[in-house]
């Protein structure tokens, strides 16, 4: 919610308090990781966003097939600064590169 309202910092503060193991299903765990990746992307942390997406893939890889997630991955590739190591390959495997 905080990310959608433009306050990615507060969203990340809340995310740090969540024990992923206590989230009941792999799909919800993955969605939490994707939401955290969105917050990191908006906060200016593409490396952390990529780590969150990798965690989502470990929880429930099918969640990474969503077009909104592929768009998020593509936006990380276009972010200014260095591209996180492994992101291009990750994006290619998910069809997130043109």
RAPE-V410106 format. One line per field, one symbol per residue. ss: DSSP state (2 for helix, 1 for strand, 0 for the rest). phi: phi as a letter, one per 40 degrees, with the letter a starting at -180 (. if undefined). burial: I if it has 9 or more other C-alpha atoms within 8 Angstrom, else O. Layout:
ss = ???
phi = ???
burial = ???
This chain:
ss = 00000002222222220002220002222222222222222220022222222222222222222022222222222200000000222222200000
phi = .ccccgbcccdccccccccdccccbdcccccccccccccccccgbccccccccccdcccadcccccccccccccccccccgccddgcdcdcccbgcbc
burial = OIIOOOIIOIIIOOOOOOOOOOIOOIIIIIIIIIOIIIIIIIOOIIOIIIIIIOIIIOIIIOIIIOOOIIIIIIOIIOOOOOIOOOIIOOIIOIOIOO
